[in-house]
Amino acid sequence: MWRKVGSGGRDRRSAEVTTSGAAWVPRAAGGFVLAAGAASLLLAQLSAGPGTGVDTSGLWLLGLLGALLCVLAWVVPWDALPAGSSLATPVAALGLLLLVDRLGDLTTNPGAAAAYPVYLLLVLTWVGLSQPRRTALAFSLCVGSVAAYVLTRHAGPALEVWSLAVILPTGVILGETAAWLAARGQALDRRELRRAGDLQRLTEFLAGLAAEDDLDAAAVLVAREATALFGCPGASVELSSAEGKRAAAEHGRLEGPATSVPLVGGRREVGRVELFLGRQHDDTAADGYLEGLARLFAIQVGTTVAQLHTINELGRAARRDALTGTGNRRHATELLGTLRPGDALLVVDLDRFKSVNDTWGHRAGDEVLHHLGTYLQACVRSSDDVARLGGDEFVVVARAAGRDVTGTAERLLRGWRQGGHRTTVSIGVALHRPDGAAEDTFDRADAALYEAKSQGRDRVALADG
């Protein structure tokens, strides 16, 4: 069962569409006010004639005033005004009704039996369109009071007071129906905008995920995005590579029931997302939208993660030495560029390697190189790295080793010597200086290596400084 909770930043967009979508409503009030002015003009025509006691010139003036209010309703910045300020327009329409009555007795005219009900229904319908639900019901008290005052002020009106018992409920029904339809339309607008925002957000996220080259960082991004996209309190993510490497991440509060979304890339599952739903309110689950969004998320994210695996594997292959399993010369060059103060650089070189090839053949020489590469990788820390610089020469970057690196190099030397291999190794060591260049550090380590060889091989030499 999919459930939906608040969606964070996306609610801002929903609020924007609600505001902009309702901006036409106050302006449409001008149409109703203009209708009030037109009604005044109509009543002026119906009442024209000698002896009527009606100030027709005043009615014409009110008609023009209604037209002016229509223009003002279109230019007033309703969006910048407080909520409910547009209610001033129907209040102005009732004011026009009172002004018309002050200019003469129009209630006795036969045309009033049609003009007054239409006018009152227009006012209540307008309130329903422009205001929240139940506002038309409350405003009907004001409309009823004004209409009752006008109809009872003169003797023998063409429209009886009791007719308000029919007009007002009809107006309330029209107004509340209009309010329900307007609210429903705004809710649909918000939902569609939210869904469009979901797709845009997912597209932008996939572009950022595709640029990520670290599996752990990718897991963090997926967990964070899943929480925001599905509007749930929290999410946990587990990603895996074809080589068996795994990365996990969590975001938010991991509480309440959870829905599992498998991430499938190509023909295999590359990960899984657990969405923790918490205590939530069912929102857009009825039409299957969230299920569809989850499927799209799983396919697109799974495909992107699978592509990330492929790109990383190609990158590793481009930096891996096929014979020894260590990094190759390209990787060695990149390692030199990552040296920081306190790091140590070890240059390891096989002693008399040419004689190994000459005596036992190149296959035996390849076996020695392979064994040395495997040995070095097994002996260094997870933070350190090994690469084959070329021929029988390797480099080891020992992170934050400091002066203790000499002991590390001696341990590597003894371990290789005790392994009973066909030849020994010599090691040159240099510490990376705070103000030194990587090339300078390598040159110092290389010079130390040659110093070790000149002193008889099978030993460690530390560069000065």
Secondary structure, 3 states (H helix, E strand, C coil): CCCECCCCCHHHHHHHHHHHHCCHHHHHHHHHHHHHHHHHHHHHHHHCCCCCCCCHHHHHHHHHHHHHHHHHHHHCCHHHCCCCHHHHHHHHHHHHHHHHHHHCCCCCCCCHHHHHHHHHHHHHHHHHHHCCCCHHHHHHHHHHHHHHHHHHHCCCCCCCHHHHHHHHHHHHHHHHHHHHHHHHHHHHHHHHHHHHHHHHHHHHHHHHHHCCCCHHHHHHHHHHHHHHHHCCCEEEEEEECCCCCEEEEEEECCCCCEEEEEEEECCEEEEEEEEECCCCECCCCCCCHHHHHHHHHHHHHHHHHHHHHHHHHHHHHHHECCCCCCECHHHHHHHHHCCCCCCEEEEEEECCHHHHHHHHCHHHHHHHHHHHHHHHHHHCCCCCEEEEEECCEEEEEECCCHHHHHHHHHHHHHHHHHCCCCCCEEEEEEECCCCCCHHHHHHHHHHHHHHHHHCCCCCEEECCC
